Structures are given as structure tokens and as C-alpha cells.
Amino acid sequence: MLDKPTSTEVLRLQNIHKSFGGVVAIEDFSLELKAGEIVALVGDNGAGKSTLIKIISGVYTPTSGSISFDGKEASFRDATEAREAGIEVVYQDLALADEQSVYMNMFLGREKTKGPLGMLDRKAMRDETAQLVKELDVRIPSANATIRNLSGGQRQGVAIARATHWATKLVLLDEPTAALGVAETAKVEEIVASLKERNLAVLIISHSLDQVFRLSDRICVLRRGQQIGVRETANTDKNEIVSMITGV
């Protein structure tokens, strides 16, 4: 059993089970996540990490178990409901519109309008985007730049900036630096660390244990859909985490 909820608790998963037909993806998973905390979710491919992200963000409904969000029982019917509650996700494929500008991507599905005819307020969206990317030090040519013309790190920065802009409680990151070089990875890690400074809760999936130890406060290990354990990052080491991941 998990401890009694604290005042800063953002998310609580209790005995989550998820199966697809006869295939069990998640066996019995419980975790709490607090404001201003980064928890890393680690495990081999097929461990169930992305399935958990999709359960939290409303893409999947758990077969059994309960979810509490911001102190209340939650049952998001879809990703839109989760976003409205203050949850943002950065998927590995980024979910950006390549042919659109940076500012249109920032406001995708939440476009600002003006006047009785509901015309797009492009200036307001451009100005707000420019301010945001400046604050986060996302180095892009301009808010007018087309996504397809940006580097991998710049795209990732835009995706995280969008999540940062709209999230009020929780940010979920699924392998945010998997395809990036060293310099781009360092920049993205800075942005992730800034989410903690804003007192957002962060759950990050990462294949890089170096990154996990740099960023996280706690590490949760999954193996073949089973929750193996949770460790305080400061009180464990890579050898223990690798042993938990592999079962060796």
C-alpha cells in the first residue's frame, strides 16, 4: 500500500493493471509523483513504460486499478481531457506538424482568435511563442520558422516548450533525447530541469542511465510489465538499477 497522500502529490497510480486481450502489458503498478519532482521510468523494450504513459495521459484506460490526479480520483476518457486537467506529453515522435510554423505548432488545437469572425490572431501567437522560446533558450531562427527546417534538437525544444507552456501540473516525457546528439541532449536536459524549478511533476522515460542519474529524484524500474521497485536516485547506483532491469 502507498502512504497517505501528501499536500504536494500530483499523481497517484494504485494497483494499475492493463491487458490487451490475453496479453498483460502492466501487471500491478503503484506510484506517487509530487510537484517539483522528476521520476525516471526505466526498463528494457517491452517492459510497459510507454503503456503507462498512455494510461496516465488518457490514451488507454487501465483494465483495473485507480488513478488520482491533484488529490481527486481521475478517469480521463481521452488525451484531450488529460490536457485540460494540466497534463502534457512529449512523445518520442514529437507529434509536431512539419509543414506548419513554430508558433502554429505551439498553439495547435488551442489557436488564439480575434474579432467577431474568429480570425486567427497570428501576431499574438507569434509574440507569445517568441517570448517562450527566449525564456527557455530554445535556439530557433524565429517563431515563423517551419518545423521541417529545424534540427532534431530544435524540434525537441519546440515540443518541450509547448508542453511547458500548457502544462500546469504534470509533464510526461517519452525518450525525449533518443535521436539527439550530445549538445542537443544537454540543452533538452536543461529544459527538463527547468520544469522541476517551475514546481511541475515530471515523469520521464529514458534509455540512458547517465541521463536518469543526472535528472531524476527517483527511479522506477519495470521488467516485462512488472514493477520491480523504486529507488531514491541519491541512494542507488547504476549497478543496482541494471540488475533490477535485467533480473541478473
Sequence and secondary structure as in RCSB ss.txt:
>XXXX:A:sequence
MLDKPTSTEVLRLQNIHKSFGGVVAIEDFSLELKAGEIVALVGDNGAGKSTLIKIISGVYTPTSGSISFDGKEAS
FRDATEAREAGIEVVYQDLALADEQSVYMNMFLGREKTKGPLGMLDRKAMRDETAQLVKELDVRIPSANATIRNL
SGGQRQGVAIARATHWATKLVLLDEPTAALGVAETAKVEEIVASLKERNLAVLIISHSLDQVFRLSDRICVLRRG
QQIGVRETANTDKNEIVSMITGV
>XXXX:A:secstr
      TTEEEEEEEEEEEETTEEEEEEEEEEEETT EEEEE STTSSHHHHHHHHTTSS  SEEEEEETTEEE 
 SSHHHHHHHTEEEE TTTT  TTSBHHHHHTTTS  EETTTTEE HHHHHHHHHHHHHHTT   S TT BGGGS
 HHHHHHHHHHHHHHH SSEEEEESTTTT  HHHHHHHHHHHHHHHHTT EEEEE S HHHHHHH SEEEEEETT
EEEEEEEGGG  HHHHHHHHH  
